[in-house]
Amino acid sequence: MNRLIPLLIMCAGLALAGCNTIAGAGKDIEAGGEKVQDTAKDVQQKM
């Protein structure tokens, strides 16, 4: 039982770190998608 509690705390810490990493990647992908949309709109306006 004494070993289980630190193990659970470590697992919770890793899970939270993973969530932050995924959230950051999602923001990067979103920013890239917005750049593509902006470029597409610029091309349409020039046509």
PyMOL Python script that loads the backbone (N, CA, C, O; Angstrom):
from pymol import cmd

cmd.read_pdbstr("""\
ATOM      1  N   MET A   1       0.829  -1.195   0.000  1.00  0.00           N
ATOM      2  CA  MET A   1       0.000   0.000   0.000  1.00  0.00           C
ATOM      3  C   MET A   1       0.871   1.256   0.000  1.00  0.00           C
ATOM      4  O   MET A   1       0.529   2.253  -0.636  1.00  0.00           O
ATOM      5  N   ASN A   2       2.005   1.203   0.720  1.00  0.00           N
ATOM      6  CA  ASN A   2       2.886   2.363   0.792  1.00  0.00           C
ATOM      7  C   ASN A   2       3.500   2.695  -0.560  1.00  0.00           C
ATOM      8  O   ASN A   2       3.796   3.860  -0.826  1.00  0.00           O
ATOM      9  N   ARG A   3       3.695   1.712  -1.411  1.00  0.00           N
ATOM     10  CA  ARG A   3       4.266   1.944  -2.736  1.00  0.00           C
ATOM     11  C   ARG A   3       3.216   2.393  -3.735  1.00  0.00           C
ATOM     12  O   ARG A   3       3.549   3.010  -4.746  1.00  0.00           O
ATOM     13  N   LEU A   4       1.983   2.101  -3.475  1.00  0.00           N
ATOM     14  CA  LEU A   4       0.904   2.408  -4.413  1.00  0.00           C
ATOM     15  C   LEU A   4       0.630   3.910  -4.500  1.00  0.00           C
ATOM     16  O   LEU A   4       0.396   4.432  -5.590  1.00  0.00           O
ATOM     17  N   ILE A   5       0.655   4.594  -3.386  1.00  0.00           N
ATOM     18  CA  ILE A   5       0.336   6.033  -3.363  1.00  0.00           C
ATOM     19  C   ILE A   5       1.349   6.846  -4.179  1.00  0.00           C
ATOM     20  O   ILE A   5       0.928   7.651  -5.010  1.00  0.00           O
ATOM     21  N   PRO A   6       2.659   6.675  -3.985  1.00  0.00           N
ATOM     22  CA  PRO A   6       3.599   7.439  -4.829  1.00  0.00           C
ATOM     23  C   PRO A   6       3.469   7.093  -6.321  1.00  0.00           C
ATOM     24  O   PRO A   6       3.636   7.954  -7.186  1.00  0.00           O
ATOM     25  N   LEU A   7       3.175   5.848  -6.599  1.00  0.00           N
ATOM     26  CA  LEU A   7       2.986   5.430  -7.989  1.00  0.00           C
ATOM     27  C   LEU A   7       1.783   6.136  -8.612  1.00  0.00           C
ATOM     28  O   LEU A   7       1.852   6.587  -9.755  1.00  0.00           O
ATOM     29  N   LEU A   8       0.702   6.232  -7.879  1.00  0.00           N
ATOM     30  CA  LEU A   8      -0.490   6.924  -8.372  1.00  0.00           C
ATOM     31  C   LEU A   8      -0.223   8.417  -8.564  1.00  0.00           C
ATOM     32  O   LEU A   8      -0.707   9.013  -9.526  1.00  0.00           O
ATOM     33  N   ILE A   9       0.535   9.017  -7.666  1.00  0.00           N
ATOM     34  CA  ILE A   9       0.878  10.441  -7.788  1.00  0.00           C
ATOM     35  C   ILE A   9       1.730  10.671  -9.032  1.00  0.00           C
ATOM     36  O   ILE A   9       1.517  11.641  -9.760  1.00  0.00           O
ATOM     37  N   MET A  10       2.687   9.789  -9.276  1.00  0.00           N
ATOM     38  CA  MET A  10       3.531   9.922 -10.466  1.00  0.00           C
ATOM     39  C   MET A  10       2.708   9.762 -11.738  1.00  0.00           C
ATOM     40  O   MET A  10       2.908  10.501 -12.702  1.00  0.00           O
ATOM     41  N   CYS A  11       1.796   8.814 -11.751  1.00  0.00           N
ATOM     42  CA  CYS A  11       0.941   8.606 -12.922  1.00  0.00           C
ATOM     43  C   CYS A  11       0.057   9.828 -13.176  1.00  0.00           C
ATOM     44  O   CYS A  11      -0.139  10.221 -14.326  1.00  0.00           O
ATOM     45  N   ALA A  12      -0.465  10.414 -12.138  1.00  0.00           N
ATOM     46  CA  ALA A  12      -1.294  11.607 -12.286  1.00  0.00           C
ATOM     47  C   ALA A  12      -0.465  12.767 -12.843  1.00  0.00           C
ATOM     48  O   ALA A  12      -0.945  13.521 -13.689  1.00  0.00           O
ATOM     49  N   GLY A  13       0.764  12.911 -12.376  1.00  0.00           N
ATOM     50  CA  GLY A  13       1.647  13.960 -12.888  1.00  0.00           C
ATOM     51  C   GLY A  13       1.957  13.775 -14.360  1.00  0.00           C
ATOM     52  O   GLY A  13       1.959  14.742 -15.122  1.00  0.00           O
ATOM     53  N   LEU A  14       2.217  12.553 -14.763  1.00  0.00           N
ATOM     54  CA  LEU A  14       2.482  12.272 -16.183  1.00  0.00           C
ATOM     55  C   LEU A  14       1.247  12.537 -17.040  1.00  0.00           C
ATOM     56  O   LEU A  14       1.360  13.052 -18.152  1.00  0.00           O
ATOM     57  N   ALA A  15       0.098  12.193 -16.536  1.00  0.00           N
ATOM     58  CA  ALA A  15      -1.138  12.429 -17.289  1.00  0.00           C
ATOM     59  C   ALA A  15      -1.369  13.923 -17.489  1.00  0.00           C
ATOM     60  O   ALA A  15      -1.763  14.351 -18.574  1.00  0.00           O
ATOM     61  N   LEU A  16      -1.129  14.708 -16.458  1.00  0.00           N
ATOM     62  CA  LEU A  16      -1.298  16.156 -16.582  1.00  0.00           C
ATOM     63  C   LEU A  16      -0.282  16.756 -17.549  1.00  0.00           C
ATOM     64  O   LEU A  16      -0.622  17.649 -18.324  1.00  0.00           O
ATOM     65  N   ALA A  17       0.938  16.284 -17.513  1.00  0.00           N
ATOM     66  CA  ALA A  17       1.965  16.768 -18.438  1.00  0.00           C
ATOM     67  C   ALA A  17       1.584  16.413 -19.865  1.00  0.00           C
ATOM     68  O   ALA A  17       1.796  17.209 -20.781  1.00  0.00           O
ATOM     69  N   GLY A  18       1.025  15.228 -20.063  1.00  0.00           N
ATOM     70  CA  GLY A  18       0.590  14.805 -21.390  1.00  0.00           C
ATOM     71  C   GLY A  18      -0.534  15.679 -21.912  1.00  0.00           C
ATOM     72  O   GLY A  18      -0.570  15.996 -23.101  1.00  0.00           O
ATOM     73  N   CYS A  19      -1.440  16.068 -21.051  1.00  0.00           N
ATOM     74  CA  CYS A  19      -2.543  16.937 -21.465  1.00  0.00           C
ATOM     75  C   CYS A  19      -2.021  18.290 -21.936  1.00  0.00           C
ATOM     76  O   CYS A  19      -2.499  18.828 -22.935  1.00  0.00           O
ATOM     77  N   ASN A  20      -1.046  18.839 -21.225  1.00  0.00           N
ATOM     78  CA  ASN A  20      -0.473  20.119 -21.621  1.00  0.00           C
ATOM     79  C   ASN A  20       0.220  20.005 -22.971  1.00  0.00           C
ATOM     80  O   ASN A  20       0.130  20.914 -23.796  1.00  0.00           O
ATOM     81  N   THR A  21       0.906  18.898 -23.196  1.00  0.00           N
ATOM     82  CA  THR A  21       1.606  18.698 -24.457  1.00  0.00           C
ATOM     83  C   THR A  21       0.607  18.596 -25.607  1.00  0.00           C
ATOM     84  O   THR A  21       0.819  19.194 -26.662  1.00  0.00           O
ATOM     85  N   ILE A  22      -0.455  17.862 -25.420  1.00  0.00           N
ATOM     86  CA  ILE A  22      -1.477  17.708 -26.454  1.00  0.00           C
ATOM     87  C   ILE A  22      -2.168  19.033 -26.715  1.00  0.00           C
ATOM     88  O   ILE A  22      -2.453  19.371 -27.864  1.00  0.00           O
ATOM     89  N   ALA A  23      -2.441  19.786 -25.659  1.00  0.00           N
ATOM     90  CA  ALA A  23      -3.081  21.089 -25.831  1.00  0.00           C
ATOM     91  C   ALA A  23      -2.180  22.024 -26.630  1.00  0.00           C
ATOM     92  O   ALA A  23      -2.664  22.760 -27.491  1.00  0.00           O
ATOM     93  N   GLY A  24      -0.890  22.005 -26.359  1.00  0.00           N
ATOM     94  CA  GLY A  24       0.051  22.838 -27.097  1.00  0.00           C
ATOM     95  C   GLY A  24       0.119  22.448 -28.564  1.00  0.00           C
ATOM     96  O   GLY A  24       0.161  23.308 -29.443  1.00  0.00           O
ATOM     97  N   ALA A  25       0.128  21.157 -28.820  1.00  0.00           N
ATOM     98  CA  ALA A  25       0.156  20.685 -30.203  1.00  0.00           C
ATOM     99  C   ALA A  25      -1.120  21.093 -30.928  1.00  0.00           C
ATOM    100  O   ALA A  25      -1.077  21.467 -32.100  1.00  0.00           O
ATOM    101  N   GLY A  26      -2.238  21.024 -30.247  1.00  0.00           N
ATOM    102  CA  GLY A  26      -3.512  21.431 -30.851  1.00  0.00           C
ATOM    103  C   GLY A  26      -3.511  22.902 -31.223  1.00  0.00           C
ATOM    104  O   GLY A  26      -4.029  23.277 -32.276  1.00  0.00           O
ATOM    105  N   LYS A  27      -2.940  23.732 -30.379  1.00  0.00           N
ATOM    106  CA  LYS A  27      -2.856  25.167 -30.677  1.00  0.00           C
ATOM    107  C   LYS A  27      -1.953  25.419 -31.882  1.00  0.00           C
ATOM    108  O   LYS A  27      -2.258  26.266 -32.723  1.00  0.00           O
ATOM    109  N   ASP A  28      -0.840  24.683 -31.967  1.00  0.00           N
ATOM    110  CA  ASP A  28       0.068  24.834 -33.107  1.00  0.00           C
ATOM    111  C   ASP A  28      -0.616  24.432 -34.406  1.00  0.00           C
ATOM    112  O   ASP A  28      -0.479  25.113 -35.422  1.00  0.00           O
ATOM    113  N   ILE A  29      -1.344  23.336 -34.374  1.00  0.00           N
ATOM    114  CA  ILE A  29      -2.047  22.865 -35.566  1.00  0.00           C
ATOM    115  C   ILE A  29      -3.129  23.856 -35.960  1.00  0.00           C
ATOM    116  O   ILE A  29      -3.321  24.127 -37.145  1.00  0.00           O
ATOM    117  N   GLU A  30      -3.830  24.392 -34.986  1.00  0.00           N
ATOM    118  CA  GLU A  30      -4.875  25.379 -35.252  1.00  0.00           C
ATOM    119  C   GLU A  30      -4.286  26.628 -35.907  1.00  0.00           C
ATOM    120  O   GLU A  30      -4.854  27.162 -36.860  1.00  0.00           O
ATOM    121  N   ALA A  31      -3.155  27.084 -35.396  1.00  0.00           N
ATOM    122  CA  ALA A  31      -2.505  28.271 -35.969  1.00  0.00           C
ATOM    123  C   ALA A  31      -2.087  28.009 -37.410  1.00  0.00           C
ATOM    124  O   ALA A  31      -2.227  28.882 -38.266  1.00  0.00           O
ATOM    125  N   GLY A  32      -1.578  26.818 -37.680  1.00  0.00           N
ATOM    126  CA  GLY A  32      -1.204  26.457 -39.047  1.00  0.00           C
ATOM    127  C   GLY A  32      -2.408  26.443 -39.968  1.00  0.00           C
ATOM    128  O   GLY A  32      -2.327  26.903 -41.107  1.00  0.00           O
ATOM    129  N   GLY A  33      -3.515  25.922 -39.490  1.00  0.00           N
ATOM    130  CA  GLY A  33      -4.743  25.891 -40.285  1.00  0.00           C
ATOM    131  C   GLY A  33      -5.257  27.285 -40.584  1.00  0.00           C
ATOM    132  O   GLY A  33      -5.766  27.538 -41.676  1.00  0.00           O
ATOM    133  N   GLU A  34      -5.130  28.179 -39.639  1.00  0.00           N
ATOM    134  CA  GLU A  34      -5.571  29.562 -39.861  1.00  0.00           C
ATOM    135  C   GLU A  34      -4.711  30.243 -40.926  1.00  0.00           C
ATOM    136  O   GLU A  34      -5.222  31.024 -41.728  1.00  0.00           O
ATOM    137  N   LYS A  35      -3.417  29.953 -40.938  1.00  0.00           N
ATOM    138  CA  LYS A  35      -2.528  30.515 -41.964  1.00  0.00           C
ATOM    139  C   LYS A  35      -2.940  30.017 -43.344  1.00  0.00           C
ATOM    140  O   LYS A  35      -2.957  30.786 -44.305  1.00  0.00           O
ATOM    141  N   VAL A  36      -3.268  28.742 -43.442  1.00  0.00           N
ATOM    142  CA  VAL A  36      -3.697  28.179 -44.722  1.00  0.00           C
ATOM    143  C   VAL A  36      -4.996  28.841 -45.178  1.00  0.00           C
ATOM    144  O   VAL A  36      -5.141  29.173 -46.354  1.00  0.00           O
ATOM    145  N   GLN A  37      -5.931  29.032 -44.264  1.00  0.00           N
ATOM    146  CA  GLN A  37      -7.196  29.692 -44.607  1.00  0.00           C
ATOM    147  C   GLN A  37      -6.958  31.123 -45.070  1.00  0.00           C
ATOM    148  O   GLN A  37      -7.566  31.569 -46.043  1.00  0.00           O
ATOM    149  N   ASP A  38      -6.086  31.840 -44.385  1.00  0.00           N
ATOM    150  CA  ASP A  38      -5.794  33.221 -44.768  1.00  0.00           C
ATOM    151  C   ASP A  38      -5.179  33.276 -46.161  1.00  0.00           C
ATOM    152  O   ASP A  38      -5.534  34.138 -46.965  1.00  0.00           O
ATOM    153  N   THR A  39      -4.274  32.375 -46.442  1.00  0.00           N
ATOM    154  CA  THR A  39      -3.629  32.334 -47.761  1.00  0.00           C
ATOM    155  C   THR A  39      -4.657  32.008 -48.843  1.00  0.00           C
ATOM    156  O   THR A  39      -4.642  32.609 -49.917  1.00  0.00           O
ATOM    157  N   ALA A  40      -5.543  31.065 -48.562  1.00  0.00           N
ATOM    158  CA  ALA A  40      -6.572  30.695 -49.534  1.00  0.00           C
ATOM    159  C   ALA A  40      -7.502  31.894 -49.813  1.00  0.00           C
ATOM    160  O   ALA A  40      -7.883  32.125 -50.961  1.00  0.00           O
ATOM    161  N   LYS A  41      -7.861  32.643 -48.780  1.00  0.00           N
ATOM    162  CA  LYS A  41      -8.715  33.810 -48.966  1.00  0.00           C
ATOM    163  C   LYS A  41      -8.006  34.872 -49.808  1.00  0.00           C
ATOM    164  O   LYS A  41      -8.626  35.509 -50.661  1.00  0.00           O
ATOM    165  N   ASP A  42      -6.698  35.063 -49.567  1.00  0.00           N
ATOM    166  CA  ASP A  42      -5.934  36.039 -50.343  1.00  0.00           C
ATOM    167  C   ASP A  42      -5.898  35.648 -51.816  1.00  0.00           C
ATOM    168  O   ASP A  42      -6.040  36.504 -52.689  1.00  0.00           O
ATOM    169  N   VAL A  43      -5.713  34.383 -52.092  1.00  0.00           N
ATOM    170  CA  VAL A  43      -5.668  33.905 -53.478  1.00  0.00           C
ATOM    171  C   VAL A  43      -7.029  34.091 -54.147  1.00  0.00           C
ATOM    172  O   VAL A  43      -7.093  34.497 -55.308  1.00  0.00           O
ATOM    173  N   GLN A  44      -8.101  33.805 -53.442  1.00  0.00           N
ATOM    174  CA  GLN A  44      -9.443  33.968 -54.005  1.00  0.00           C
ATOM    175  C   GLN A  44      -9.717  35.419 -54.341  1.00  0.00           C
ATOM    176  O   GLN A  44     -10.330  35.715 -55.367  1.00  0.00           O
ATOM    177  N   GLN A  45      -9.274  36.322 -53.493  1.00  0.00           N
ATOM    178  CA  GLN A  45      -9.529  37.751 -53.734  1.00  0.00           C
ATOM    179  C   GLN A  45      -8.741  38.250 -54.933  1.00  0.00           C
ATOM    180  O   GLN A  45      -9.197  39.160 -55.625  1.00  0.00           O
ATOM    181  N   LYS A  46      -7.585  37.687 -55.195  1.00  0.00           N
ATOM    182  CA  LYS A  46      -6.757  38.116 -56.312  1.00  0.00           C
ATOM    183  C   LYS A  46      -7.250  37.558 -57.643  1.00  0.00           C
ATOM    184  O   LYS A  46      -6.832  38.028 -58.701  1.00  0.00           O
ATOM    185  N   MET A  47      -8.122  36.574 -57.604  1.00  0.00           N
ATOM    186  CA  MET A  47      -8.607  35.942 -58.856  1.00  0.00           C
ATOM    187  C   MET A  47      -9.661  36.784 -59.490  1.00  0.00           C
ATOM    188  O   MET A  47     -10.188  36.424 -60.543  1.00  0.00           O
TER     189      MET A  47
END
""", "prot")
cmd.dss("prot")
cmd.show_as("cartoon", "prot")
cmd.util.cbc("prot")
cmd.orient("prot")
